[in-house]
Amino acid sequence: MSDGVLKRIRRAVRERRYDFADHLLAEVAAYRLTTDDALEVLLTGDLDSTYSDDPRGIRYVVRGNAQGFQVDVVCRFHHNRIVLIIITCYIVD
């Protein structure tokens, strides 16, 4: 299951089928990260967790490295199941 989800996430990033949530833009600035850092984590990281309790859709947390830090990126697929919405990212404490 996790391999399939990661493949879908990575395909969406490679094909530029993603949108950045406003919250992500605020968080990357707060952590001195970039949107490219978030994309790199999605392309190279591991699926850390899945949350299915959100009525807006299943959220995925991908954990990877960016700028020497462990970073989590939270994303979900739009209800059309094509566009990946990148919700937020943060440095793991």
FENLIN-V487070 format. One record per pair of residues at least 12 apart in sequence whose ideal C-beta (glycine too) atoms are under 10 Angstrom apart, sorted by the first residue. I is the first residue (numbers start at 1). GAP is how many residues later the second one is. Records with the same first field share a line. If there is no record, write none. Layout:
I: GAP, GAP
//
This chain:
1: 46, 49
2: 44, 45, 46, 47, 48, 58
3: 44
4: 43
5: 42, 45, 53, 55, 57, 72
6: 36, 37, 39, 40, 41, 54, 56
8: 52, 69, 73, 74, 76
9: 33, 34, 36, 38, 51, 53, 64, 66, 67, 68, 75, 77
10: 32, 33, 34, 35, 52, 74
11: 73
12: 30, 63, 65, 66, 69, 70, 71, 72, 73, 74
13: 25, 26, 27, 28, 29, 30, 62, 71, 73
14: 25, 28, 29
15: 67, 69
16: 23, 68
17: 60, 61, 63, 65, 66, 67
18: 17, 20, 21, 24, 57, 59, 60, 65, 66, 67, 68
19: 56, 59, 64, 65, 66, 67, 68
20: 15, 18, 19, 65, 66, 67, 68, 69
21: 53, 54, 55, 64, 65, 66, 67
22: 65, 66
23: 51, 63, 64, 65, 66
24: 14, 49, 50, 51, 61, 62, 63, 64, 65, 66
25: 13, 61, 63
26: 62
27: 46, 47, 60, 61, 62, 63, 64
28: 38, 43, 45, 58, 60, 61, 62
30: 60, 61
31: 35, 36, 38, 40, 57, 58, 59, 60
32: 35, 37, 59
33: 33, 34, 36, 38, 40, 56, 57, 58
34: 32, 33, 55
35: 51, 54
36: 30
37: 27, 28, 29, 30, 32, 34, 36, 52, 54
38: 24, 26, 28, 33, 34, 35, 36, 37, 48, 49, 50, 51
39: 27, 34, 47, 50
40: 24, 25, 26, 27, 31, 33
41: 21, 22, 23, 24, 25, 29, 30, 31, 32, 34, 45, 48
42: 18, 20, 22, 31, 33, 42, 44, 47
43: 19, 21
44: 18, 20, 21, 22
45: 16, 17, 18, 19, 20, 21, 25, 26, 27, 28
46: 15, 16, 17, 18
47: 13, 14, 15, 16
48: 12, 13, 14, 15, 16, 22, 24, 25, 26, 44
49: 12, 13, 14, 23, 25
51: 23, 25
54: 22
56: 20, 22, 23, 29, 31
57: 19, 20, 21, 22, 24, 28
58: 17, 18, 19
59: 15, 16, 17, 18, 26, 28, 29
60: 13, 14, 15, 16, 17, 24, 27
61: 12, 13, 14, 26, 27, 28
62: 12, 13, 24, 27
63: 29
64: 25
66: 23, 25
67: 24
68: 23
69: 21, 22, 23
70: 20, 21, 22, 23
71: 18, 19, 20, 21
72: 16, 17, 18, 19, 20
73: 13, 14, 15, 16, 17
74: 12, 13, 14, 15, 16
75: 12, 13, 14
//
